[in-house]
Amino acid sequence: MTDHSGSTHHGSTQAPSTVWTGRATNHTQWLLALAGAGCMALGIELAVVSPWSSGIAPLLMSVIGCLAVGLLILFGTLAFVHVAVKVDGDALEVRCGHAGLPRRRILLDHVVGAEYVPKINPRQWGGWGYRWRPEQGTAVVVRKGEGMALRLGDGRTFTVTVDDAETAVRFIRARLHLPARADRDRD
């Protein structure tokens, strides 16, 4: 779902949109979530069906281990199945997964530049999820593909994968009254 700031037609009585929203989804994460659910099911089966002949300590360690690994995989992957990005008049907000956590809100007053990034690869960030790399900054990467990078006033960079990132960058630049990239390249 994307609201485009320039989507009104000439002569239209609609005012330009004041909010841009976008999403990115990674369907592969569902396979990892299934693996996590499988680990949890194995832990439950061990607890219920397993004979206690080898002692309680090894069985307890197996059950707790399977449940812990299953929960970590399940919730870790479901948190990054999709990302929702919202840019309004004063901030950019990024919410991950179904619960909206982790969440990041960046005031547009702190943004000094916005760039369209045509190819973001999870490998360059060390995988999917909420990432930090000293030489690259912070990122929310849920899939391979397009995204945007914001340069913040404190020198840091925040990158996020989102569909139709080029429109988001134009929307942010218009809000900040920054020149378009093509205009700066001609100078």
Disulfide bonds with the S-S distance in Angstrom:
none
